[in-house]
Amino acid sequence: MPAKQERRLRIGVLGAGQIAQAAHFESCTKAANADLYAICDVAEDLRERMAITHGAEKTYDDYDRMLADPDLDAVIIATADAFHVPASIRALQAGKHVLCEKPVGVTIEECLELKAAVETSGKVFQVGHMKRFDAGLQAAKSFIRDEMGEMVALKAWYCDSTHRYPMTDAVQPLIVTSANAKKPSANPKADLRRYYMLAHGCHLIDTARYFAGDIVSVNARLSERAGIWCWFVDVEFASGALGHLDLTVQVRMDWHEGFQIYGRNGSILGKTYNPWYYKSSEVDIFREADGATHRVLGADGHFYRRQVEGFARTILDGAVMEGADIDDGVASVRAMVAVARSAESGKAVALADVTGGV
């Protein structure tokens, strides 16, 4: 890991559950321009164990007390989805910068409330779509912006696997749980159709938007057969490019994620790995000009750490945000709601017309 810089962002993490343990604590401790300053969780056993393990300077059992700490610069919201918006708003009102886990919210209305709070605060707000910090995807984005010319079509797929848990368990740290952890009032997994869209669909949609821009409308079909949820979504991009998205949970094969992009001056083929392997996507960029394919190595595949470093650069150095901003977060939720409404009605749905949640 790179050496720590002299000037660093002091980050407090709200929530000491799975995503914090697997990604955010380590990312803050390894980031060159950030530190894990504090951990906040109501579960004392979990909070104190994580503080010792990861070396947090302070711990809090009360979120407002952590936000009142004048030495705290920013927070990472690593809670259940239902808590994202209220926790983010409280942090912004306390004058703290925010990196919020995806999805940014669960309804369009609460996301718009958060957007207003971000604009009023003047603080940096970033959504945790960490795939934007995958070196392979960044290489594809650069080619699209600088060389490819007009995009004709994009196909992207995100297919979770029945084998992902043994594969994940083999590489993740031991995830510690607590009976005292705070849980949302309703079980997020009680409705798997909704849960899979929020947990996985937001990644697929953000990747499509990262490459092809704004989505105008969607026409979705949903199959629930053999214990597999499969969404095929035809997408209309504002640019006029054709789009097709495949969200399938869970395929009877290896993790299957990637994309194909066709443009005036070249094409791109990408393969993305199970995120916990911390392996950059294999992205082949074909340039029509020289008839050759190029693939970036992407040796640094710790996109969660890279995400924190990008967040810190925006705050400390005034760098342009590389990650997803509040508008990207709202657009992602709009698209997920539109997909849900389209699958229910069997008709195309415009994103501008939807309300409510998935």
C-alpha positions as CSV (number, residue, x, y, z in Angstrom):
1,M,0.0,0.0,0.0
2,P,1.2,3.6,-0.6
3,A,2.6,5.5,2.3
4,K,0.2,7.7,4.3
5,Q,0.2,11.3,3.2
6,E,0.7,14.1,5.7
7,R,-2.8,15.6,5.2
8,R,-5.5,13.0,5.6
9,L,-9.3,12.9,5.9
10,R,-10.6,11.8,9.3
11,I,-13.5,9.4,8.6
12,G,-16.1,8.0,11.0
13,V,-17.9,4.8,9.9
14,L,-21.6,4.4,10.9
15,G,-22.4,0.7,11.2
16,A,-20.0,-2.1,12.0
17,G,-21.7,-4.8,10.1
18,Q,-20.7,-6.9,7.1
19,I,-20.0,-4.2,4.5
20,A,-18.0,-2.2,7.0
21,Q,-16.0,-5.2,8.1
22,A,-15.4,-6.5,4.6
23,A,-14.7,-3.2,2.9
24,H,-14.8,0.1,4.7
25,F,-12.7,-0.3,7.8
26,E,-9.8,-1.8,5.8
27,S,-10.2,0.9,3.0
28,C,-9.9,3.7,5.5
29,T,-6.8,2.2,7.2
30,K,-5.1,1.5,3.9
31,A,-6.0,4.7,2.1
32,A,-3.1,7.1,1.5
33,N,-5.1,10.2,2.2
34,A,-7.6,9.1,4.9
35,D,-7.8,7.5,8.4
36,L,-10.3,5.4,10.2
37,Y,-10.9,8.0,12.9
38,A,-14.1,6.6,14.5
39,I,-16.6,3.8,14.6
40,C,-20.2,4.2,15.6
41,D,-22.5,1.3,16.4
42,V,-25.1,0.6,19.1
43,A,-23.8,-2.9,19.6
44,E,-21.0,-2.4,22.2
45,D,-19.5,-5.9,21.7
46,L,-19.2,-5.4,18.0
47,R,-18.1,-1.8,18.1
48,E,-15.3,-2.3,20.6
49,R,-14.0,-5.5,18.8
50,M,-13.8,-3.7,15.5
51,A,-12.1,-0.6,17.1
52,I,-9.4,-2.9,18.5
53,T,-9.0,-4.9,15.3
54,H,-8.8,-1.9,12.9
55,G,-7.3,0.7,15.2
56,A,-10.0,3.4,15.3
57,E,-9.1,6.3,17.4
58,K,-12.6,6.8,18.9
59,T,-15.8,4.8,19.3
60,Y,-19.4,6.0,19.7
61,D,-22.7,4.4,20.6
62,D,-24.6,7.5,19.6
63,Y,-24.5,8.8,16.1
64,D,-25.2,12.5,17.0
65,R,-22.3,12.5,19.5
66,M,-20.0,11.3,16.7
67,L,-21.3,14.0,14.4
68,A,-20.7,16.6,17.1
69,D,-17.0,15.7,17.2
70,P,-15.2,18.7,15.7
71,D,-12.2,16.5,14.6
72,L,-14.4,14.3,12.4
73,D,-14.3,15.4,8.8
74,A,-16.6,12.9,7.0
75,V,-18.7,9.8,7.5
76,I,-19.3,6.6,5.6
77,I,-22.8,5.3,5.9
78,A,-22.5,1.5,6.1
79,T,-26.0,0.7,7.5
80,A,-29.0,-1.1,6.1
81,D,-30.6,0.6,3.1
82,A,-33.5,1.9,5.1
83,F,-31.2,4.1,7.2
84,H,-29.2,5.6,4.3
85,V,-31.2,8.8,3.7
86,P,-31.9,9.8,7.3
87,A,-28.3,9.1,8.4
88,S,-26.9,11.0,5.4
89,I,-29.1,14.1,6.1
90,R,-28.1,14.2,9.8
91,A,-24.4,14.1,8.8
92,L,-24.9,16.9,6.2
93,Q,-26.8,19.0,8.7
94,A,-23.9,18.5,11.1
95,G,-21.5,19.8,8.5
96,K,-19.8,16.5,7.6
97,H,-19.0,15.2,4.1
98,V,-20.7,11.9,3.3
99,L,-19.9,8.7,1.4
100,C,-23.1,6.6,1.5
101,E,-23.4,3.0,0.6
102,K,-25.5,2.1,-2.4
103,P,-28.4,2.3,-3.1
104,V,-28.6,5.9,-1.9
105,G,-32.3,5.3,-0.9
106,V,-35.2,3.0,-1.4
107,T,-37.8,5.5,-2.7
108,I,-37.6,8.4,-5.2
109,E,-39.2,10.8,-2.8
110,E,-36.6,10.3,0.0
111,C,-33.8,10.5,-2.5
112,L,-35.1,13.9,-3.7
113,E,-35.2,15.0,0.0
114,L,-31.6,14.0,0.3
115,K,-30.7,15.8,-2.9
116,A,-32.1,19.0,-1.4
117,A,-30.1,18.5,1.8
118,V,-26.9,17.9,-0.2
119,E,-27.4,21.1,-2.2
120,T,-28.2,23.1,0.9
121,S,-25.2,21.8,2.8
122,G,-22.5,22.6,0.3
123,K,-20.7,19.4,1.4
124,V,-19.3,16.6,-0.7
125,F,-21.7,13.7,-1.1
126,Q,-20.7,10.5,-2.9
127,V,-22.6,7.3,-3.4
128,G,-20.7,4.0,-2.9
129,H,-20.9,2.7,-6.4
130,M,-17.4,1.3,-6.1
131,K,-17.2,-0.2,-9.5
132,R,-16.5,3.3,-10.9
133,F,-13.0,2.8,-9.3
134,D,-12.3,-0.5,-11.1
135,A,-9.3,0.3,-13.4
136,G,-10.8,-1.8,-16.2
137,L,-14.0,0.2,-16.2
138,Q,-12.1,3.4,-16.0
139,A,-10.1,2.5,-19.0
140,A,-13.3,1.7,-20.9
141,K,-14.7,5.1,-19.8
142,S,-11.6,6.9,-21.1
143,F,-11.9,5.2,-24.5
144,I,-15.5,6.1,-24.8
145,R,-14.9,9.7,-23.9
146,D,-11.7,10.3,-25.9
147,E,-11.6,7.9,-28.9
148,M,-14.7,5.7,-29.5
149,G,-16.9,8.3,-31.0
150,E,-20.7,7.8,-31.2
151,M,-21.9,4.9,-29.2
152,V,-24.3,2.6,-31.0
153,A,-25.2,0.0,-28.4
154,L,-24.4,-1.3,-24.9
155,K,-25.2,-4.7,-23.5
156,A,-24.4,-5.4,-19.8
157,W,-25.1,-8.3,-17.5
158,Y,-24.9,-8.9,-13.7
159,C,-25.5,-12.5,-12.8
160,D,-25.0,-13.5,-9.2
161,S,-24.1,-17.2,-8.7
162,T,-25.3,-20.0,-6.4
163,H,-21.7,-20.5,-5.6
164,R,-20.8,-17.0,-4.6
165,Y,-21.1,-17.6,-0.8
166,P,-18.5,-20.3,-0.5
167,M,-16.3,-18.3,-2.9
168,T,-16.8,-15.1,-0.8
169,D,-16.3,-16.9,2.5
170,A,-12.9,-18.1,1.3
171,V,-11.5,-14.6,0.7
172,Q,-13.4,-12.3,3.1
173,P,-12.3,-11.8,6.7
174,L,-14.4,-13.5,9.3
175,I,-17.6,-11.4,9.6
176,V,-18.5,-10.9,13.2
177,T,-22.1,-10.5,14.2
178,S,-23.9,-9.2,17.3
179,A,-27.3,-9.9,18.8
180,N,-27.4,-6.3,19.8
181,A,-27.0,-4.9,16.2
182,K,-29.7,-2.4,15.1
183,K,-31.9,-3.8,12.3
184,P,-34.6,-2.2,10.1
185,S,-38.2,-2.6,11.2
186,A,-38.9,-4.9,8.2
187,N,-36.7,-7.7,7.0
188,P,-35.1,-6.5,3.7
189,K,-35.0,-10.0,2.4
190,A,-38.7,-10.8,3.0
191,D,-39.4,-9.6,-0.6
192,L,-36.6,-11.1,-2.7
193,R,-37.7,-9.5,-5.9
194,R,-37.3,-6.1,-4.3
195,Y,-34.1,-7.1,-2.4
196,Y,-32.3,-8.4,-5.5
197,M,-33.1,-5.3,-7.5
198,L,-31.8,-2.9,-4.7
199,A,-28.8,-5.0,-3.8
200,H,-27.7,-6.0,-7.3
201,G,-29.7,-4.1,-9.9
202,C,-28.2,-0.8,-8.7
203,H,-24.7,-2.0,-9.7
204,L,-25.9,-3.0,-13.2
205,I,-27.8,0.3,-13.7
206,D,-25.0,2.5,-12.5
207,T,-22.4,0.7,-14.7
208,A,-24.7,1.2,-17.7
209,R,-25.1,4.9,-16.9
210,Y,-21.4,5.3,-16.2
211,F,-20.7,4.2,-19.8
212,A,-23.7,5.4,-21.8
213,G,-25.2,8.3,-19.9
214,D,-28.8,9.0,-18.8
215,I,-31.5,6.4,-19.2
216,V,-34.8,7.8,-20.6
217,S,-37.1,4.7,-20.4
218,V,-37.0,1.0,-19.9
219,N,-39.0,-2.0,-21.1
220,A,-38.5,-4.9,-18.7
221,R,-39.5,-8.6,-18.6
222,L,-39.2,-10.6,-15.4
223,S,-39.0,-14.4,-15.1
224,E,-39.2,-16.2,-11.7
225,R,-38.6,-19.8,-12.5
226,A,-36.6,-22.6,-10.9
227,G,-35.6,-20.4,-8.0
228,I,-34.0,-17.9,-10.4
229,W,-35.0,-14.2,-10.8
230,C,-34.2,-12.9,-14.2
231,W,-34.8,-9.4,-15.5
232,F,-34.2,-8.7,-19.2
233,V,-34.4,-4.9,-19.7
234,D,-34.4,-3.0,-23.0
235,V,-33.0,0.5,-22.3
236,E,-33.5,3.8,-24.2
237,F,-30.5,6.1,-23.5
238,A,-30.8,9.8,-24.0
239,S,-27.9,9.6,-26.5
240,G,-29.9,7.4,-28.8
241,A,-27.8,4.3,-28.1
242,L,-29.5,1.0,-27.8
243,G,-29.2,-0.8,-24.5
244,H,-29.9,-4.3,-23.0
245,L,-29.4,-5.2,-19.4
246,D,-29.5,-8.7,-17.9
247,L,-29.9,-9.0,-14.1
248,T,-30.1,-12.7,-13.0
249,V,-30.0,-14.1,-9.5
250,Q,-28.8,-16.8,-9.1
251,V,-27.2,-18.5,-12.1
252,R,-26.1,-22.1,-11.9
253,M,-22.5,-21.3,-12.9
254,D,-19.6,-19.0,-11.9
255,W,-20.2,-15.4,-11.2
256,H,-21.1,-13.8,-14.5
257,E,-20.7,-10.1,-15.0
258,G,-19.6,-7.9,-17.8
259,F,-20.5,-5.7,-20.8
260,Q,-20.1,-5.2,-24.5
261,I,-20.1,-1.7,-26.1
262,Y,-20.1,-0.9,-29.8
263,G,-19.1,2.5,-31.2
264,R,-18.1,4.3,-34.3
265,N,-14.3,3.9,-33.9
266,G,-14.1,0.7,-31.8
267,S,-15.7,-1.7,-29.4
268,I,-15.2,-2.9,-25.8
269,L,-15.6,-6.3,-24.2
270,G,-15.4,-6.5,-20.4
271,K,-15.5,-9.3,-17.8
272,T,-15.9,-8.3,-14.2
273,Y,-15.1,-10.6,-11.2
274,N,-16.8,-11.4,-7.9
275,P,-16.0,-8.0,-6.1
276,W,-14.4,-9.7,-3.1
277,Y,-11.6,-11.0,-5.2
278,Y,-10.3,-7.3,-5.6
279,K,-9.4,-8.1,-9.2
280,S,-9.8,-5.4,-11.8
281,S,-12.1,-6.2,-14.7
282,E,-10.5,-7.7,-17.8
283,V,-11.5,-5.1,-20.4
284,D,-10.5,-5.5,-24.1
285,I,-10.6,-2.3,-26.1
286,F,-10.5,-2.7,-29.8
287,R,-9.4,0.4,-31.8
288,E,-10.5,0.4,-35.4
289,A,-7.7,2.9,-36.3
290,D,-4.9,0.3,-35.7
291,G,-6.9,-2.9,-35.8
292,A,-5.5,-3.9,-32.3
293,T,-6.9,-4.7,-28.9
294,H,-5.5,-3.2,-25.7
295,R,-6.1,-4.4,-22.1
296,V,-5.0,-2.4,-19.0
297,L,-3.5,-4.6,-16.3
298,G,-5.2,-2.8,-13.4
299,A,-2.8,-4.2,-10.9
300,D,-4.5,-2.2,-8.0
301,G,-7.9,-3.9,-7.8
302,H,-8.9,-2.6,-4.3
303,F,-11.7,-0.4,-5.6
304,Y,-13.2,0.1,-2.1
305,R,-9.9,1.7,-1.0
306,R,-9.6,3.6,-4.3
307,Q,-13.1,4.9,-3.7
308,V,-12.2,6.3,-0.3
309,E,-9.1,7.9,-1.8
310,G,-11.1,9.5,-4.6
311,F,-13.7,10.8,-2.0
312,A,-10.8,12.3,0.1
313,R,-9.2,13.9,-3.0
314,T,-12.4,15.7,-3.8
315,I,-12.6,17.1,-0.2
316,L,-8.9,17.8,0.5
317,D,-7.7,18.8,-2.9
318,G,-10.8,20.0,-4.7
319,A,-10.4,17.3,-7.3
320,V,-13.3,16.5,-9.7
321,M,-15.4,13.7,-8.2
322,E,-14.7,10.4,-9.9
323,G,-17.4,8.5,-8.1
324,A,-21.2,8.7,-8.3
325,D,-22.8,11.9,-7.0
326,I,-26.3,12.5,-5.6
327,D,-27.7,12.9,-9.1
328,D,-26.3,9.6,-10.1
329,G,-27.8,8.0,-7.0
330,V,-31.2,9.5,-7.6
331,A,-31.1,8.4,-11.3
332,S,-30.2,4.8,-10.2
333,V,-33.2,4.6,-7.9
334,R,-35.4,6.1,-10.6
335,A,-34.3,3.4,-13.0
336,M,-34.8,0.6,-10.6
337,V,-38.4,1.8,-9.8
338,A,-39.1,2.1,-13.6
339,V,-37.8,-1.4,-14.2
340,A,-40.1,-2.7,-11.4
341,R,-43.1,-0.8,-12.8
342,S,-42.4,-2.0,-16.4
343,A,-42.0,-5.7,-15.3
344,E,-45.4,-5.4,-13.5
345,S,-47.2,-3.7,-16.4
346,G,-45.5,-5.3,-19.4
347,K,-45.1,-1.9,-20.9
348,A,-42.3,0.6,-21.4
349,V,-42.0,3.1,-18.6
350,A,-40.4,6.5,-18.7
351,L,-38.1,7.3,-15.7
352,A,-39.6,10.8,-15.5
353,D,-43.0,9.4,-14.8
354,V,-42.3,7.0,-11.8
355,T,-42.8,7.6,-8.1
356,G,-42.5,5.6,-5.0
357,G,-40.1,2.6,-4.4
358,V,-39.2,-0.7,-6.0
